[in-house]
Amino acid sequence: MTKNESKVAVITGAASGIGRATVIAMLDQGFQVAAMDIDADGLDTLSNSLQSNKERCDTYIADVASKEQCHSTISQIFEKNGRIDVLANIAGIARSEHMTEVSETSWNQMVGVNLSGVFWCSQAAIPFLIENNGSLINIASCSGLMGQAYTVAYSATKGGVIAMTKSLAMEYIKTGIRINAVAPGSVQTQLIDNYSIPEDVNMDLVKPYMGFRGVAEAEEISNVISFLASYDARRIHGAVITVDGGLTAG
């Protein structure tokens, strides 16, 4: 892949999991990185772990569910760096619930982080990305491509991310920006460590979605994200790349 010493990548959900792995991958590719997350302590831990790369990673505390915070943070990043070349919308939450037990608070939080966060950050960054023929990468999920029991709210948001990605790809097809999504299956992150399934579910409805090839590592997803951000992926636009060990193949 081509090195990108003068380019700037914005990563949301950067404090842990896929986001953290993507920060490291983009730094390895030579990018200046702006790491966004609501978790201030997690951002401090990330920054302290980067050693020689620390000076090339700025951290920003922001709640992606807030339009104002998304726009103000993206503007700060642009004002400091004079450009934005990549936006990776990775911030997300997940939980398993019976559909009849999903509260208004739970629903609004899921939509706010997983769907609105992608929209507001994209809205703020796209004008800057267009200036440099940049790359916008959204994290979706195999749950947005297939029905999964007990994840109605989560699946709805990820299906929305996929539809948003494709619609944005068409809206901006006559510009130089590239817009794609990555749809992972299960990934070994803090998100899955904290994931719980209601005790009274029918496990026969859950087992088909556990996959035959085990759980991916966060780095396996970040490698795909960094590829999509690179010049090598210059012909990929409007795509949804599944990284699920064949879960959605049949």
N, C-alpha and C positions, 0 to 999 in steps of 0.2 A: 504494500500500500504506500501511497505517496505521503510524505511527512507534511505537516500543516502548521509550521512554526508561527505563522502570522494570523492564524484563524482562531475564532472564539466559539466555544461550544457551551451552551446552557443546558444543564441537566437538572430536572426536578426529581424529587424523591431521592436526593443524592446521599443522604446520611446512612443508608443501609441497603442491603440486598442488591437488586439489579442496578439501582441508581448508583450505589457506591462502586460496584464493579465497572460501571460505564465511565465514571469519573476517572478511574485508574486506566481503563483502556484508552480513553481519549487523551489523557496525559501522555501515555506511551506513544500515541500517534503524533505528538507534538503540539496539540491544541493548548491554548489558554482556556481554562475551564472556569465557569461560573456555576457553583454548586448551590442549588436551592433546596430547602427543606423546612418544615415547621419545627423539626427536632433540633433545637440549638445545641444540646449536649452531643447529639450524634454528629453534627457538623464539626464540632470541636474535636471529637475523636477522629473523624476522617482527616481533618487538617493536620493533626499531630502525627498521623500515621504516614504521611506522604513523604517525609524526609526531604530529599533534594528537590522534589517536585512541588513542595509546599508553596513556593513563591509564584507558581503558575496556576494556583487554584484559589479563587476568591469564594467565600461563602456568604450566602444571603438567607436570612430567616424569613420565610414567607408561607402563608397559607394559600395554597392554590385554589381553594374554594372561594376565595375573595377576588372579585374582578379588580378592585382597587389595588390590592397587594400584588397581583400578577402584573398589572400594567406598570405600577411604580417600580417594581423590582427589575422588570425587563428594561425599562427606561434607564435605571441606574447602571445596569450592565452595559448598555449601549453607550451611555455618556462616558463611562470610564474607559471603554475599549475602542470606541469609534466604529464598531462593527459587531455583527452577530452572524455566524456562518452555519451553526447547527443548533436546533432545539430538539432535545429528547424529552418528551413528556412521559415520565416514568412514575411519578407519584401516584400511589394507589392504596386502597384498602380493600379487604375482603372479609366476608363472614358467611357462614352457612346458617340459614334460618328457615323454618317453615314459613311459607308465603303468608299464611293467615296470622302469623305472629310478628311480622315486620312492622315496627313502629314508624310513625311519621319522622321521628328524629333519626332513626337508623336509615330510612330511605333517603332523606334529604342529605345526610352525611355521605352516603355512598354516591349519590348523584353529584354532590358538590365537589368531592375530591376526584372521582374517577372520570366524570364526564365534563362538568363545568370547568374543572381545572385545566383540562386539555384545551377546551375552547378558549378560555380567557388568556392562557399563555400563548396559544397560537395566534389569537387576534392581536396580541401585543407585539409578537415577534415577527410575524410574516412580512410587514413592510421592510424590516431590516434584513431579513433573509433574502428577499427579492433583490436587494441591492447587490448582493454577492453571489447570486445563483446558489443559495444555500440549501440545506437539507433539514426537513422536519420529519421527525420519527416519533410515532405514538406507540405506546405499549398497550396492546389490546389483550386478548386471551383466547385460548381455544373455547372458553365458555361463551364467547361472543359469536362463535361459529356453529355451535351445536347446543342442543338442549341439555341442561344439567339440573337434576333434581336438587332442591333445597338451596339454590343459588340464584333465585329469580332476580333479586335486585342487582347483584353483582353482574350476572349475565346480561341484564338489560343495559347496564352502563357500558360494558365492553362491546356489546353489539352496536351501541351508539358510537363508540370510538371508531369502530370499523366503518360505519356509514359516514361519519364525519370525515375520516381520512379520504375515502373515495370521493366524496363531494368536494372537498377542498382540492384534491388532485385535479378534478375537472375544472373547477373555478379558476385555477391558476395554471392550467395546462399551457397557456401561451406565454408564460414567463419561464425563467430559467430555474425556478425553485423545484425541488423534488420532495414529494410528500408520500410517505409510506408508513405502514404499521407492522409491528412484530407481534405475533400471537403465540406466546409460550403456553406450554402445559404446566404441570407442577414444577416449581423451582424451589430449591433448598435455600430459603431465606428466613429472616425473622418473621415475615408475614405468615409463612406456612408453619413456622414453629409455634406461633400464637393462634393458629387456626383450629377451631373446634367444631365438631358436628353434633347437633342435638342428639341426645341419647336415644330417643324413640324413633329415629329415622329407619326406613327400610334400606338396609345395607345393600340389598340386591340392586337398588337403584343408584347406588353410589359407586360400587366396585368397577363398573365398566369405564369410569372416567379416571381411574387411577393409573392407567397406561400399562404397557407390557415391558417398557424399557427403563423403568425407574424414574427417579426425580432428577431433573437437570440441576447443574450448578449455575449460580448467577453469572459466572464468567462465560458460560456457553451462550447465554442470551446477550451479554454485553459485546461479545465478539461479532454477533450479527448486527447489532446497533452500530458499532464502529465501522463495519463494512459498508452499511447503508449510508453512513456519513461521508464515505470516502469517494474519491474520483473514480475508483474502480466500479462503483455502483451507478455511474452517471446515466445509464439507460433504464434504471428502475424507478418507476413513478406510478403511484396509485396502487401499489401492490400490498398484499397482506402476507407476510412471510410467517408460516407456521414453524415453530420450534418445539415440537411436542412429542417427538419419538414415534410419530405415526398415529397418534391418537385420533386425529381427524381424517385420516386417510380413507377410512371406510366406515 
